[in-house]
Amino acid sequence: MAPGAMRTAAASLSGVRPVPYWLDDPGRPGALPALTGDEQADLLVIGGGYSGLWTALLAKERDPERDVVLIEGHEVGWAASGRNGGFCAASLTHGFSNGLARFPGELRKLEELGERNLDAIEAAVARYGIDCAFERTGEIDVATEPYQLDDLRAAYEEATRLGRPGLELLDRDAVRAEVDSPTFLGGLWDRRGVAMLHPAKLAWGLKQACLDLGVRLYENTRGLELARSGSGMAVRTPYGRVFARRVALGTNVFPSLVRRVRSYTVPVYDYALMTEPLTAEQQAAIGWRRRQGLGDSANQFHYFRITPDHRILWGGYDAVYPYGGRLSTELDRRPETYLTLASHFFRCFPQLEGLRFSHAWGGAIDTCSRFSAFFGTAYGGQVAYAAGYTGLGVGATRFGGDVMLDLLAGERTERTELEMVRSKPLPFPPEPVAWAGIGLTKWSLARADARGGRRNAWLRTMDRLGLGFDS
C-alpha cells in the first residue's frame, strides 16, 4: 500500500465504532428472561439466529397446536444473523456456479426451490409486519479483471440454458451506469434472485412473530448437554432442563451438541465496514440509485451494498481461520483487516475520498467444504440439524428450517429427496493438518487472483476432492 493511500485509509477509520452497525440501534429489543427450572415441549429449538427462528416459526405455521420452546445462549440475532451484510439470496448452494459444480443433476430443482423460498420470505416479512427494509433489488457480480468477464459470460450462458430467469450481462458502460467505479469492467445482474434487508431487524421481527404465535422463547439460556430421556430428549441448560419429543439444532458456527457433526464445519472470521451517510454530491458521484447488492468476482472477494439511509457497507476479502477452530471475541476486532478493507474501498471508489467509516466489526461464520448447508438427524431421528451455510444463510436458513422439520416428521418430501439433503460435505481433517491446508488454500487463492485466475496444482487437487475455502 502506498504511503498516501495508507494515510487516507487510516484517516477514514479515526472515529470508527468497533461494533456491528445493525446492532447499534436504540430500538434493539431487550432480552427475554432465561429459563429457570424444567420445561416440557413437543419441539425444542436450540439457537436464536435465523436458523432457529425460522424453524420455530415454520413449526407453528405447520401446526399451531404444537408446543415449541426456543432457547438462545445470548440474545436473538446477536451473532452472524445480526452482523451480516443483509444479502438475502434465493440460492441455496452459495451461488449458481458452486451449485453447478456440486449438484449438476438437480440444480434446476434447487434453483426452483430457492426462488420459492425467497418468495416465501418476502411474503412472511409482509404478513408479520417485519420492518427490515426488505428490497428485492437483485445483485450484480462485477468483473474487476479481464479474465473474470469470461467467467461471468460462461455462468450467464449456463444459467440461461437451465432456464434461470432475470439475468442480464452488463458491459463496462452498463455496469458503471448502475454503480460507477473505475475498477468495474462488466457485470452479471441477477435482477430478482437477491433481496437487500436490515439483518438485525429481520431477526428481531422473527423473534416477535414467534412470540405472537405462542413460541416460548428464553434468552441467555445455553444448551449444555443433549441426552435421551424416556421416549424423548432432554437438554440441560445452566438453570434447568427442557424435555422434548423432538429437537432441532440451529447452532451453526457454535459447537454442535451432536459431537460427530463438529468436524464438518470450521469457523472463519469475516469483517465489514460501514460508512457514514453519503452527501447528495457523493451519492451523485457513484449513482447506485437502484441499491443492488454487489460483489466482485475474485477468489478473495468483496461484498458491498448501499443502505436506504445512503451508507455503504464494505466487507469480505480477508478470511481468518483461527488455529484449532477456537471461537474468541478477541477475533471479532481486527484493525489490520479494517485498514486493508478501507484501502480497497477507496481504490474502488476514489471519488469518495474523505468519506469516513462509522462502524467496523467482524465475527465467525460456519464454513463447510462444499460452501452450502448440510443436514442430518441423530438419536434415531429425534434430533435434526442444519449447518454449514458459509456466509449465505440469510435466505437459505428458512429452507433449512423446513428440511429439519421434514426430517423430524419422518416425511418424504421434495426437500428430503434431494442429494443436497441426503449427502454430506467432506469433513475437515484434525489439526495441524486443517491449519496447514486452509493456509495453503488461502495463499493459492490469492496467487490465482494475481495470475489472471490460473489455479495451481493445489487448487486443482482441491477441486477434484470437492474441498475449498471461501470468504
C-alpha positions in Angstrom: 0.0 0.0 0.0 1.4 3.4 -1.0 2.0 5.8 1.9 -0.6 8.2 0.7 -3.2 5.5 0.3 -2.4 4.2 3.8 -2.9 7.7 5.3 -6.2 8.1 3.5 -7.4 4.6 4.7 -6.2 5.2 8.3 -7.8 8.7 8.5 -11.2 7.2 7.4 -11.1 4.9 10.4 -10.3 7.5 13.1 -13.8 7.7 14.6 -15.0 4.2 13.9 -17.1 2.3 16.5 -15.9 -1.3 16.8 -19.5 -2.7 16.9 -21.8 -4.0 14.2 -23.8 -1.2 12.7 -27.0 -3.1 12.6 -27.0 -3.9 16.3 -26.0 -0.4 17.3 -29.7 0.6 17.3 -31.7 2.3 20.1 -34.7 0.2 19.0 -33.0 -3.0 19.8 -35.4 -5.2 21.9 -34.5 -6.1 25.4 -33.5 -9.7 26.3 -36.2 -12.1 27.5 -35.7 -13.9 30.8 -33.5 -17.0 31.0 -35.0 -20.4 31.5 -35.1 -21.5 35.2 -36.4 -24.9 36.2 -37.8 -27.5 33.9 -39.9 -27.2 30.7 -41.8 -29.7 28.6 -42.3 -29.2 24.8 -43.2 -31.1 21.6 -40.3 -29.4 19.9 -37.2 -27.7 21.3 -35.3 -25.4 19.0 -31.7 -24.5 20.1 -30.3 -21.3 18.6 -31.8 -17.9 18.2 -30.4 -16.9 14.9 -32.2 -17.2 11.6 -31.9 -21.0 11.5 -33.7 -21.5 14.9 -36.1 -18.6 14.4 -37.3 -19.8 11.0 -37.6 -23.4 12.3 -39.7 -22.4 15.3 -41.9 -20.1 13.2 -42.5 -22.7 10.5 -43.2 -25.4 13.1 -46.1 -23.2 14.5 -47.3 -22.4 11.0 -47.4 -26.1 10.2 -49.2 -27.0 13.4 -50.4 -24.1 15.6 -51.1 -26.5 18.4 -47.5 -27.7 18.6 -45.8 -26.7 21.8 -42.5 -25.1 20.8 -39.7 -23.8 23.0 -36.7 -21.9 21.7 -33.5 -21.3 23.7 -30.7 -18.9 22.8 -27.4 -18.8 24.6 -27.1 -15.0 24.4 -29.7 -12.7 22.7 -31.6 -13.3 19.5 -29.7 -12.1 16.5 -26.5 -11.2 18.3 -24.2 -13.3 16.2 -24.0 -13.9 12.5 -27.7 -13.2 12.0 -27.3 -9.6 13.3 -24.0 -8.6 11.8 -24.0 -9.9 8.2 -24.3 -7.8 5.0 -28.0 -8.2 4.6 -27.9 -10.1 1.3 -30.9 -12.4 1.2 -30.3 -14.7 -1.7 -32.5 -17.2 -3.4 -29.6 -19.5 -4.0 -29.4 -22.5 -1.7 -26.0 -23.5 -3.0 -23.8 -20.4 -2.3 -24.3 -19.2 -5.9 -25.1 -20.8 -9.2 -21.6 -21.8 -10.1 -21.0 -23.6 -6.8 -24.3 -25.4 -7.2 -23.4 -26.4 -10.8 -20.1 -27.9 -9.6 -21.6 -29.7 -6.6 -25.2 -30.7 -7.7 -25.4 -30.6 -11.5 -28.1 -33.2 -11.8 -30.6 -31.4 -9.5 -29.5 -27.7 -9.9 -32.6 -26.8 -11.8 -34.7 -28.1 -8.9 -32.6 -26.4 -6.3 -32.9 -23.1 -8.2 -36.7 -23.5 -8.3 -36.8 -24.3 -4.6 -34.6 -21.3 -3.8 -36.8 -18.9 -5.7 -39.9 -20.3 -3.9 -38.0 -19.9 -0.6 -37.2 -16.2 -1.3 -40.8 -15.6 -2.3 -41.9 -17.1 1.0 -39.5 -14.9 3.0 -40.9 -11.8 1.2 -44.4 -13.0 2.0 -43.6 -13.6 5.7 -42.0 -10.2 6.1 -45.2 -8.7 4.8 -47.5 -11.0 6.7 -45.9 -10.4 10.1 -45.2 -6.7 9.5 -41.4 -7.1 9.9 -39.8 -3.7 9.3 -36.5 -4.8 8.0 -36.1 -2.6 4.8 -36.7 -5.6 2.6 -36.0 -4.6 -1.1 -35.8 -7.1 -4.0 -33.1 -5.1 -5.8 -31.0 -8.1 -7.0 -27.3 -8.3 -7.0 -24.5 -7.6 -9.6 -21.4 -9.8 -9.7 -18.8 -7.4 -11.1 -15.6 -8.2 -13.0 -12.6 -6.2 -12.0 -10.1 -8.2 -14.1 -10.4 -9.1 -17.8 -10.4 -12.9 -17.2 -13.5 -12.5 -14.9 -15.5 -11.3 -17.9 -15.2 -14.8 -19.4 -16.2 -16.4 -16.2 -19.4 -14.2 -15.9 -20.3 -14.9 -19.5 -19.9 -18.7 -19.0 -22.1 -18.5 -15.9 -24.7 -16.5 -17.7 -24.8 -18.9 -20.7 -25.1 -22.0 -18.4 -27.8 -20.4 -16.2 -29.8 -19.4 -19.3 -29.5 -22.9 -20.7 -31.1 -24.2 -17.5 -33.9 -21.7 -17.7 -32.8 -19.3 -15.0 -34.8 -16.1 -15.4 -33.9 -12.5 -14.6 -30.2 -12.4 -15.5 -28.6 -9.6 -17.5 -25.0 -9.3 -18.7 -23.6 -5.8 -18.4 -20.7 -4.4 -20.3 -18.4 -1.8 -18.8 -20.5 1.2 -19.6 -23.7 -0.5 -18.5 -22.4 -1.6 -15.1 -20.9 1.8 -14.5 -24.2 3.4 -15.3 -25.6 1.5 -12.4 -22.7 1.9 -9.9 -19.7 4.0 -11.0 -16.3 2.6 -10.2 -13.2 2.8 -12.4 -12.4 -0.7 -11.4 -15.6 -2.2 -12.9 -15.1 -3.9 -16.3 -18.5 -5.6 -16.6 -21.1 -7.5 -14.6 -23.8 -10.1 -14.3 -27.0 -8.7 -12.8 -29.4 -11.1 -11.1 -32.4 -8.9 -11.0 -34.8 -10.9 -8.8 -32.7 -13.5 -7.0 -31.4 -11.4 -4.2 -33.1 -9.0 -1.7 -31.4 -6.5 0.5 -32.5 -6.0 4.1 -31.6 -4.9 7.6 -30.3 -8.2 9.1 -30.8 -7.5 12.8 -34.3 -6.2 12.2 -35.2 -9.3 10.4 -34.0 -11.4 13.4 -35.9 -9.2 15.8 -39.0 -9.3 13.7 -38.9 -13.1 13.5 -38.5 -13.2 17.3 -41.7 -11.2 17.7 -43.5 -13.3 15.2 -42.5 -16.4 17.1 -43.8 -15.0 20.3 -47.0 -13.9 18.7 -47.6 -17.5 17.6 -47.0 -18.8 21.1 -43.4 -20.0 20.9 -41.9 -19.9 24.4 -38.5 -18.2 23.9 -35.7 -18.0 26.5 -32.6 -15.9 26.0 -29.3 -16.2 27.9 -30.0 -19.9 28.0 -27.3 -22.1 26.5 -27.9 -25.7 25.7 -25.2 -27.6 27.5 -25.9 -31.3 27.0 -28.2 -33.4 24.9 -29.3 -36.9 26.0 -32.1 -39.3 25.7 -34.9 -39.1 28.3 -37.6 -41.8 28.2 -39.2 -41.7 24.8 -37.8 -38.2 24.1 -34.8 -36.0 24.6 -33.5 -33.8 27.4 -31.3 -30.7 27.1 -29.6 -29.4 30.2 -29.2 -25.6 30.5 -27.4 -23.5 33.2 -30.5 -23.2 35.4 -32.8 -26.0 34.3 -33.7 -28.6 31.7 -36.0 -28.9 28.7 -37.7 -32.3 27.9 -38.9 -32.5 24.3 -40.1 -35.1 21.9 -38.0 -33.6 19.1 -35.0 -31.2 19.0 -33.9 -29.0 16.1 -30.3 -27.7 16.3 -29.7 -24.3 14.7 -26.3 -23.6 16.4 -24.3 -23.3 13.2 -20.8 -21.9 14.0 -21.0 -22.9 17.6 -20.0 -26.5 18.6 -22.9 -28.8 17.9 -24.5 -30.8 20.7 -24.2 -33.8 18.3 -20.4 -34.3 18.5 -19.9 -36.1 15.2 -21.2 -33.1 13.3 -18.4 -30.8 14.5 -15.8 -32.0 12.0 -17.9 -30.8 9.1 -17.5 -27.1 9.9 -14.8 -24.7 10.8 -15.2 -21.0 11.9 -13.9 -18.4 9.5 -13.8 -14.8 10.6 -15.2 -12.3 8.2 -15.1 -8.5 8.6 -17.0 -5.4 7.4 -17.0 -1.6 7.5 -20.0 0.8 7.3 -19.5 4.4 6.1 -21.1 7.5 7.5 -24.1 8.6 5.3 -23.1 10.0 1.9 -23.9 13.5 1.0 -26.0 14.3 -2.1 -22.9 15.1 -4.0 -21.2 11.8 -3.0 -24.3 9.9 -3.9 -24.4 11.5 -7.4 -20.7 10.6 -7.9 -21.4 6.9 -7.7 -25.0 6.6 -8.8 -26.3 3.4 -7.2 -29.9 4.6 -7.4 -31.4 1.1 -7.5 -29.5 -0.1 -4.4 -28.4 -3.5 -5.8 -26.1 -5.7 -3.8 -22.6 -6.0 -5.3 -19.8 -8.5 -5.1 -16.6 -8.7 -7.1 -15.6 -11.9 -8.8 -12.2 -12.5 -7.3 -11.4 -15.5 -5.1 -10.8 -13.1 -2.2 -13.9 -11.1 -2.9 -15.6 -8.1 -1.5 -19.3 -7.7 -1.0 -20.9 -4.3 -0.7 -24.3 -2.6 -0.6 -25.8 0.7 0.0 -28.5 1.2 2.7 -31.7 3.2 2.4 -30.0 6.0 4.5 -27.2 6.2 2.0 -24.4 4.4 3.9 -22.1 1.9 2.2 -21.3 -1.5 3.8 -18.0 -2.9 2.5 -16.9 -6.3 3.6 -15.1 -9.6 2.8 -11.7 -10.2 1.3 -9.9 -11.4 4.5 -11.0 -14.7 5.8 -9.3 -15.6 9.0 -9.2 -19.2 10.3 -8.1 -19.5 14.0 -5.9 -22.5 14.8 -8.0 -25.3 16.3 -11.2 -23.6 15.3 -11.3 -21.7 18.5 -14.0 -19.0 18.9 -12.9 -15.8 20.7 -14.5 -12.4 21.0 -10.9 -11.0 20.6 -11.0 -12.1 16.9 -14.2 -10.0 16.3 -12.0 -6.9 16.0 -9.0 -6.9 13.6 -7.6 -3.4 12.9 -5.2 -4.6 10.2 -8.1 -6.0 8.2 -10.1 -2.8 8.7 -7.1 -0.9 7.2 -6.9 -3.3 4.3 -10.7 -3.0 3.6 -10.6 0.8 3.8 -7.7 1.0 1.3 -9.6 -1.3 -1.1 -12.7 0.8 -0.7 -11.0 3.9 -1.9 -9.4 2.1 -4.7 -12.9 1.0 -5.8 -14.5 4.5 -5.2 -11.7 7.1 -5.5 -14.4 9.8 -5.9 -15.4 9.2 -2.3 -12.0 10.1 -0.8 -12.6 11.9 2.5 -15.6 9.7 3.4 -15.2 8.2 6.9 -16.4 4.9 8.3 -18.7 4.9 11.3 -18.6 1.2 12.3 -16.2 -1.7 11.9 -16.8 -5.3 13.1 -16.2 -8.9 12.4 -17.3 -12.4 13.5 -17.2 -16.1 12.7 -19.3 -17.8 10.1 -19.8 -21.6 9.9 -17.9 -22.8 6.8 -18.1 -26.3 5.3 -16.1 -27.8 2.5 -18.9 -27.5 -0.1 -19.8 -23.9 0.9 -23.5 -24.7 1.2 -25.6 -26.2 4.0 -25.8 -29.8 5.0 -28.4 -31.6 7.0 -29.0 -34.7 9.1 -30.5 -36.5 12.1 -29.3 -38.1 15.2 -30.8 -40.2 18.1 -33.0 -42.3 15.9 -34.5 -39.3 14.1 -35.5 -37.4 17.2 -32.8 -34.7 16.6 -32.2 -32.8 13.4 -29.5 -30.3 12.4 -28.6 -27.9 9.7 -25.3 -26.1 9.4 -22.5 -25.0 7.1 -24.2 -22.1 5.3 -20.8 -20.4 4.8 -22.0 -16.9 4.9 -25.0 -17.2 2.7 -27.6 -18.1 5.3 -29.9 -15.1 5.4 -32.3 -16.8 3.0 -31.2 -20.4 2.9 -31.8 -20.9 6.7 -35.5 -20.7 6.1 -35.2 -23.6 3.7 -33.0 -25.4 6.3 -35.8 -25.0 8.9 -38.2 -26.7 6.5 -35.7 -29.5 5.9 -35.2 -30.1 9.7 -39.0 -30.2 10.3 -39.4 -32.7 7.4 -36.7 -34.9 8.8 -38.1 -34.8 12.3 -41.5 -35.7 11.0 -40.0 -38.6 9.0 -41.6 -37.3 5.9 -40.6 -38.0 2.4 -40.7 -34.6 0.6 -39.2 -32.9 -2.4 -36.7 -31.5 0.0 -35.6 -34.7 1.7 -35.2 -36.5 -1.6 -32.5 -34.0 -2.7 -28.9 -35.2 -3.0 -28.0 -32.0 -1.3 -30.0 -33.1 1.8 -29.0 -36.7 1.7 -25.3 -36.2 1.3 -22.6 -34.6 3.5 -19.6 -32.5 2.6 -16.1 -33.9 3.3 -15.1 -33.3 6.9 -12.1 -31.1 7.8 -9.0 -33.0 9.0 -7.7 -32.6 12.6 -5.0 -30.1 13.5 -2.4 -29.3 12.4 -3.4 -30.6 9.0 -6.5 -28.3 8.9 -4.4 -25.2 9.7 -1.8 -26.1 7.1 -4.4 -27.0 4.4 -6.5 -23.9 4.9 -3.4 -21.7 5.0 -2.1 -23.2 1.7 -5.5 -22.8 0.1 -5.8 -19.1 1.1 -2.3 -18.5 -0.3 -3.2 -20.3 -3.5 -6.4 -18.4 -4.0 -4.6 -15.0 -3.6 -2.0 -16.2 -6.1 -4.7 -17.2 -8.5 -6.2 -13.7 -8.2 -2.8 -12.2 -9.0 -2.2 -14.5 -12.0 -5.3 -14.0 -14.1 -7.4 -16.7 -12.3 -4.9 -19.5 -13.1 -5.3 -22.2 -10.4 -2.2 -24.0 -9.2 -1.8 -27.7 -8.6 -3.1 -27.5 -5.0 -6.3 -25.8 -6.0 -6.9 -28.2 -8.9 -6.5 -31.0 -6.4 -8.9 -29.4 -4.0 -11.4 -29.0 -6.9 -11.2 -32.8 -7.6 -11.7 -33.6 -4.0 -14.6 -31.3 -3.5 -12.8 -29.2 -0.9 -12.3 -25.5 -0.9 -12.2 -22.2 1.0 -14.2 -19.1 0.7 -14.5 -15.7 2.4 
